[in-house]
Amino acid sequence: MAAVLVSTTVNGDAVEFACSPEDSLLAVLRNRLGLTGVKEGCSTGDCGACSVTLDGRLVCSCLVLGAEAQGREITTIEGMAENGKLHPLQENFIEYAALQCGICTPGFLVAAKVLLERNPDPTESEIRYALAGNLCRCTGYDKIVRAVQASAKELRQLDKKSRRKKA
């Protein structure tokens, strides 16, 4: 089959790549674009390790074709840090020891970021529900939930400070 040429935006940068029509977005991100923070876990959309956002929507990149990225905006774990500074979620995952082997961590972080962008003050139940598509075999979920709760509080405080400066 002929290769498909795709123009898209990844982590804010315009990107072009060629892929086979059957290549998953996960394969393209890892093998063509070198974004190895996106992890392959199950390849069936069950574990969430490959979670990215596609036009702001959380998706398992193993279930999306690379060609479907044409003209769309993708954000991966590599797009979370800004100007070399870790996102508060990343800092709190470290602080709360919410990671061990690291296979699931990028997916949890991307999913948690989507949650906090939509709901800056989630309950514990809302956090657990939002992260239910992500599986971890190492840390247990309590540390992950606590890291997200701490991040939500920190981000709300930063938002308040930012609004005060603008006023």
C-alpha positions as CSV (number, residue, x, y, z in Angstrom):
1,M,0.0,0.0,0.0
2,A,1.1,3.6,-0.6
3,A,2.1,5.7,2.3
4,V,-0.2,8.4,3.6
5,L,1.3,11.9,4.1
6,V,-0.1,13.5,7.2
7,S,0.2,17.1,8.4
8,T,-0.7,17.7,12.0
9,T,0.3,19.5,15.2
10,V,2.0,17.6,17.9
11,N,2.7,19.4,21.2
12,G,2.2,22.7,19.6
13,D,4.6,22.1,16.7
14,A,3.6,21.6,13.0
15,V,4.6,18.1,12.0
16,E,4.5,16.1,8.8
17,F,5.0,12.4,8.5
18,A,4.4,9.5,6.2
19,C,2.8,6.3,7.4
20,S,1.1,3.2,6.2
21,P,-2.7,3.4,6.2
22,E,-2.8,0.7,8.9
23,D,-0.2,2.3,11.3
24,S,-1.6,3.3,14.6
25,L,-1.1,6.8,16.0
26,L,0.9,5.1,18.8
27,A,3.3,3.6,16.3
28,V,3.7,6.8,14.4
29,L,4.3,8.9,17.6
30,R,6.9,6.4,18.9
31,N,8.6,5.2,15.7
32,R,8.3,8.1,13.3
33,L,8.3,11.1,15.6
34,G,10.5,9.7,18.4
35,L,7.9,10.5,21.2
36,T,8.7,7.5,23.3
37,G,6.9,8.9,26.4
38,V,3.7,7.4,24.8
39,K,3.9,3.8,26.0
40,E,2.5,0.6,24.5
41,G,0.8,-1.5,27.0
42,C,-2.0,-3.7,25.7
43,S,-2.5,-2.4,22.1
44,T,-6.3,-3.0,22.6
45,G,-7.3,0.3,24.4
46,D,-7.7,-1.4,27.8
47,C,-4.8,-0.1,29.8
48,G,-4.5,3.7,28.9
49,A,-0.7,3.7,28.8
50,C,-0.8,5.2,25.3
51,S,-3.2,8.0,26.2
52,V,-2.8,11.3,24.4
53,T,-5.2,14.1,23.5
54,L,-6.6,14.5,20.0
55,D,-8.2,17.9,19.6
56,G,-8.4,18.1,23.4
57,R,-10.2,14.7,23.7
58,L,-8.5,11.9,25.6
59,V,-7.9,8.9,23.3
60,C,-5.9,5.7,23.4
61,S,-3.4,6.2,20.6
62,C,-3.3,2.5,19.9
63,L,-6.9,2.7,18.7
64,V,-6.5,5.6,16.4
65,L,-4.9,5.4,12.9
66,G,-1.9,7.7,12.3
67,A,-3.7,8.9,9.1
68,E,-6.6,10.1,11.3
69,A,-4.3,12.8,12.7
70,Q,-4.5,14.8,9.5
71,G,-5.1,18.4,10.4
72,R,-5.7,17.7,14.1
73,E,-3.9,18.7,17.3
74,I,-2.2,16.0,19.4
75,T,-0.7,16.4,22.8
76,T,1.5,13.8,24.4
77,I,3.2,13.5,27.8
78,E,6.2,15.3,26.2
79,G,3.9,18.4,25.8
80,M,3.1,18.7,29.5
81,A,6.2,20.4,30.8
82,E,6.6,24.1,29.8
83,N,9.9,25.8,29.3
84,G,11.7,23.0,31.1
85,K,9.5,23.2,34.2
86,L,7.5,20.1,35.1
87,H,3.7,20.4,35.2
88,P,2.4,20.3,38.8
89,L,0.9,16.9,38.1
90,Q,4.4,15.6,37.1
91,E,5.9,17.2,40.3
92,N,3.2,15.7,42.5
93,F,3.5,12.2,41.0
94,I,7.1,12.3,42.1
95,E,6.3,13.8,45.5
96,Y,3.6,11.3,46.3
97,A,5.6,8.3,44.8
98,A,2.7,7.7,42.4
99,L,4.9,5.9,39.9
100,Q,7.2,2.9,39.8
101,C,8.0,1.1,36.6
102,G,6.7,4.1,34.5
103,I,4.7,2.2,31.8
104,C,1.4,3.6,33.0
105,T,2.6,7.0,34.2
106,P,2.3,9.0,31.0
107,G,-1.2,7.8,30.4
108,F,-2.3,8.7,34.0
109,L,-0.7,12.1,33.7
110,V,-2.4,12.9,30.4
111,A,-5.8,11.7,31.7
112,A,-5.4,13.6,34.9
113,K,-4.5,16.8,33.1
114,V,-7.7,16.4,30.9
115,L,-9.7,15.9,34.1
116,L,-8.3,19.0,35.8
117,E,-8.8,21.2,32.8
118,R,-12.4,20.3,32.8
119,N,-13.0,20.0,36.5
120,P,-10.5,22.0,38.6
121,D,-12.0,20.7,41.9
122,P,-12.8,17.0,41.5
123,T,-13.9,14.8,44.3
124,E,-12.0,11.6,45.0
125,S,-14.8,9.6,43.2
126,E,-14.6,11.9,40.2
127,I,-10.8,11.4,40.0
128,R,-11.1,7.6,40.3
129,Y,-13.8,7.6,37.6
130,A,-11.7,9.8,35.2
131,L,-8.7,7.6,35.6
132,A,-10.6,4.3,35.4
133,G,-9.4,3.8,31.8
134,N,-5.8,3.6,33.1
135,L,-4.3,0.5,34.7
136,C,-1.3,0.3,37.1
137,R,0.2,-2.9,38.4
138,C,2.9,-1.3,40.6
139,T,1.9,1.6,42.8
140,G,-1.8,1.1,43.7
141,Y,-4.2,3.8,43.0
142,D,-4.2,5.7,46.3
143,K,-0.9,7.4,45.7
144,I,-2.0,8.4,42.2
145,V,-5.3,9.9,43.5
146,R,-3.5,11.8,46.2
147,A,-1.1,13.3,43.7
148,V,-4.0,14.4,41.5
149,Q,-5.8,15.9,44.5
150,A,-2.7,17.8,45.5
151,S,-2.2,19.0,41.9
152,A,-5.8,20.2,41.7
153,K,-5.4,22.2,44.9
154,E,-2.1,23.7,43.6
155,L,-3.5,24.6,40.2
156,R,-6.5,26.3,41.8
157,Q,-4.2,28.4,44.0
158,L,-2.1,29.3,40.9
159,D,-5.2,30.2,39.0
160,K,-6.4,32.5,41.9
161,K,-3.0,34.2,41.9
162,S,-3.1,34.7,38.2
163,R,-6.6,36.2,38.3
164,R,-5.5,38.6,41.1
165,K,-2.5,39.8,39.0
166,K,-4.8,40.5,36.1
167,A,-7.3,42.5,38.2
